[in-house]
């Protein structure tokens, strides 16, 4: 192979490599513009509060399978996002005649203190304390794997 053909080969390889890099950059730019997602985005920070919003109370109610007509008062909320393993802690005070009136017992068994699978890969662990007759303190830990 002579010197001129080697130079042409090197030039072609360099052009192909540069073209691939340009196409990759254009693809990332389009993805950011269309989907608003950056591959360099830092993971979302946890949300922690003792003053729960209506949306946070609703989320606690849904994830712990609390009946919609049960009065709940939020005391603590911690949502920790993860790539595939989000988790949430809710501390609530609940007024009801019995624990069976609080939970959807088709989903949650209030007598269990171990992890309960409420959906594939989604679990709830409860700690329940009776403060007085008809008033319960519920600590729920929801997580997915």
Backbone torsions as a table, in degrees:
resi	resn	phi	psi	omega
1	UNK	NA	130.7	-178.4
2	UNK	-85.1	173.0	-174.5
3	UNK	-64.0	-37.0	-178.2
4	UNK	-68.3	-40.0	-179.6
5	UNK	-71.0	-32.2	174.9
6	UNK	-65.1	-42.2	178.9
7	UNK	-62.8	-40.6	177.9
8	UNK	-65.1	-39.6	179.0
9	UNK	-64.8	-45.1	178.8
10	UNK	-62.5	-41.0	179.5
11	UNK	-64.2	-42.5	179.7
12	UNK	-65.4	-45.5	178.9
13	UNK	-61.2	-43.0	179.6
14	UNK	-63.7	-41.3	178.4
15	UNK	-64.2	-40.1	179.0
16	UNK	-65.0	-44.1	179.7
17	UNK	-63.5	-46.2	179.6
18	UNK	-63.2	-41.0	179.0
19	UNK	-62.1	-42.0	178.4
20	UNK	-63.9	-41.4	178.2
21	UNK	-64.9	-40.7	178.0
22	UNK	-64.4	-44.1	178.6
23	UNK	-63.1	-38.9	177.5
24	UNK	-62.9	-45.0	178.8
25	UNK	-63.7	-41.3	178.8
26	UNK	-64.6	-41.1	178.6
27	UNK	-62.7	-41.9	178.1
28	UNK	-65.6	-42.3	179.1
29	UNK	-62.3	-41.2	178.6
30	UNK	-65.8	-42.3	178.9
31	UNK	-61.7	-40.8	179.1
32	UNK	-66.1	-42.8	-179.5
33	UNK	-67.9	-42.7	-176.4
34	UNK	-77.8	-40.7	-172.6
35	UNK	-108.5	-9.8	179.5
36	UNK	67.2	21.3	-177.7
37	UNK	-116.1	129.3	177.8
38	UNK	-107.5	137.2	177.3
39	UNK	-67.1	-13.1	-179.6
40	UNK	-101.9	9.8	-178.4
41	UNK	-65.1	135.1	177.0
42	UNK	-80.0	143.9	-177.8
43	UNK	-58.4	141.9	-179.7
44	UNK	-60.0	141.8	-179.5
45	UNK	-78.2	153.2	176.1
46	UNK	-62.9	152.7	176.2
47	UNK	-110.5	122.0	-178.4
48	UNK	-132.5	133.7	179.4
49	UNK	-157.7	157.1	171.1
50	UNK	-110.5	-0.3	175.8
51	UNK	-117.2	90.6	-172.9
52	UNK	-76.6	138.2	174.7
53	UNK	-79.5	170.0	177.2
54	UNK	-60.7	-40.8	179.9
55	UNK	-65.5	-38.1	179.0
56	UNK	-68.7	-40.9	176.1
57	UNK	-62.4	-40.6	178.6
58	UNK	-63.1	-42.0	179.1
59	UNK	-63.3	-43.2	177.1
60	UNK	-60.6	-45.0	-179.3
61	UNK	-59.7	-46.7	-177.3
62	UNK	-67.5	-45.5	-174.9
63	UNK	-73.4	-23.6	177.7
64	UNK	-101.9	8.3	176.1
65	UNK	55.4	46.4	177.1
66	UNK	-87.1	135.4	-177.9
67	UNK	-58.0	144.2	-176.4
68	UNK	-66.4	-23.7	-177.3
69	UNK	-92.8	3.3	-179.6
70	UNK	-87.2	131.6	176.7
71	UNK	-75.0	127.5	177.5
72	UNK	-126.3	147.8	175.9
73	UNK	-126.2	123.1	-178.1
74	UNK	-81.3	138.4	177.6
75	UNK	-115.7	-32.8	-175.4
76	UNK	-156.6	143.7	179.8
77	UNK	-144.6	131.4	174.5
78	UNK	-140.8	115.7	176.1
79	UNK	-112.7	124.0	-179.8
80	UNK	-117.3	107.9	179.2
81	UNK	-75.8	150.5	176.6
82	UNK	-143.2	171.4	-179.6
83	UNK	-61.9	-52.7	176.9
84	UNK	-131.3	6.4	-172.3
85	UNK	-134.3	63.6	175.7
86	UNK	-65.4	156.1	173.9
87	UNK	-146.9	158.5	-179.6
88	UNK	-148.3	137.7	173.2
89	UNK	-115.9	135.3	175.4
90	UNK	-132.4	131.4	171.3
91	UNK	-114.6	123.9	-174.5
92	UNK	-132.1	154.7	165.6
93	UNK	-111.4	134.2	-173.2
94	UNK	-130.7	135.5	174.7
95	UNK	-106.8	124.6	177.8
96	UNK	-166.4	161.0	179.8
97	UNK	-68.8	-35.7	179.8
98	UNK	-153.2	164.5	178.5
99	UNK	-65.4	-29.3	177.9
100	UNK	-66.2	-25.0	175.7
101	UNK	-79.0	-20.2	-177.2
102	UNK	-80.3	-48.0	-171.0
103	UNK	-102.1	153.3	167.8
104	UNK	-77.1	101.0	-172.6
105	UNK	-70.5	-8.8	172.2
106	UNK	-73.8	-19.4	-178.6
107	UNK	-109.1	-43.8	-173.9
108	UNK	-120.8	136.3	171.5
109	UNK	-104.8	106.1	-174.6
110	UNK	-67.0	-11.8	179.4
111	UNK	-82.8	-14.7	-179.3
112	UNK	-87.0	139.5	176.1
113	UNK	-112.0	5.9	177.9
114	UNK	-97.4	174.8	179.0
115	UNK	-63.5	130.3	177.2
116	UNK	-114.9	126.6	178.8
117	UNK	-81.4	115.9	-178.0
118	UNK	-98.8	-16.5	175.5
119	UNK	-160.6	162.7	-179.2
120	UNK	-55.4	118.6	178.8
121	UNK	78.6	5.5	-179.9
122	UNK	-122.5	130.2	-172.1
123	UNK	-130.7	155.4	174.3
124	UNK	-132.7	137.3	173.4
125	UNK	-122.2	129.6	-176.4
126	UNK	-114.3	146.5	168.4
127	UNK	-130.4	116.3	-173.7
128	UNK	-119.6	132.6	178.4
129	UNK	-127.3	134.1	175.9
130	UNK	-88.4	113.0	-179.4
131	UNK	-79.3	-39.3	175.7
132	UNK	-162.3	167.2	179.9
133	UNK	-56.6	123.3	179.1
134	UNK	85.7	1.7	178.4
135	UNK	-128.6	120.8	-176.3
136	UNK	-120.6	144.8	170.4
137	UNK	-106.0	120.9	-176.5
138	UNK	-118.4	125.1	172.0
139	UNK	-109.3	117.7	180.0
140	UNK	-115.8	137.4	175.3
141	UNK	-123.2	113.8	179.5
142	UNK	-107.2	139.5	176.9
143	UNK	-152.7	159.8	176.0
144	UNK	-127.9	150.7	-178.5
145	UNK	-124.8	NA	NA
